[in-house]
Amino acid sequence: QISKMFGTVVVGVGIAGLARIRDLMNPMPCSPSEHLKLFGFVSRRSFGNINEAKQISLEDALRNKDIHAAFISTENRSHEETIRMFLEAGKHVLVEYPLALSAKAAHELWEMAERKGKVLHVEHIELLTEEYKQLKKEVAGKDLVKGTLHFTGSVLDENKSGFPAFSGIARLTWLIDLFGDLTVTSATREKQKDKNYSRMTVHFQTASKKPLTWIEERGPGMRREKKINFCFTSGCLENFPEAPRSSVGLFMQDQNLFAKKLLGQVSKEELAAEKWRILRCLDLAEVIQQYCEEPEKIYS
């Protein structure tokens, strides 16, 4: 039992999928990732081999008893269906965020994983960046007065990536992880179809009734960037603190965490806190979408 190995398959070979294949083939020495063994990858496109990894069919991946876990790196829209298939086949699942594009689906998938005694792990590399770890240290113990997190980025195909509250859930995850539970007070969305431009503005309150704003803005040629302005009783934080470069890649850190879960090395408390955070963010994403999509209220 010393060298328990988990056969894995990567589903989807976009940027994340290719990073997953690379990291599974070159695990960090003496890390939990050494317990993962890549069997192959699944893609709708035909590749043959990528490096030493071989392409296998989805049917084989689901049926093969030597495959214990699936890394799902497909487009957001197909996460739910793919997770469901692998859980039903009795496999553990690692999936890139968001878990699903509706809160209902997310809760169902989580319950299904628990019922089957399988690990369902949602990648959140945005919490693993050195930039974020420094920010969290900086914010710890301070009293928030008000804050804004403003994200800009290039255009996403919403049919594939889902509503911005879901595709941008990394930002929401930051806010919840930094400031605790939030309530949505209002949310609006401006779209300029001709310009391919979209801006979602969400207003939250913290548990102690302090206002937080999240802006998710996307348009052609917009630089991928996060701006913060968090004001505390002790002063305002407008720039990210200096952060060192990490020697371990983000996907590798995430893969190590997944492997630790498979090996039973993560505490019940940590697992429960993570489950709460993930499902809470998805619940909020759905509330935000409902606010943005409801017809303008007309007050007489």
Disulfide bonds with the S-S distance in Angstrom:
Cys231-Cys236 2.12
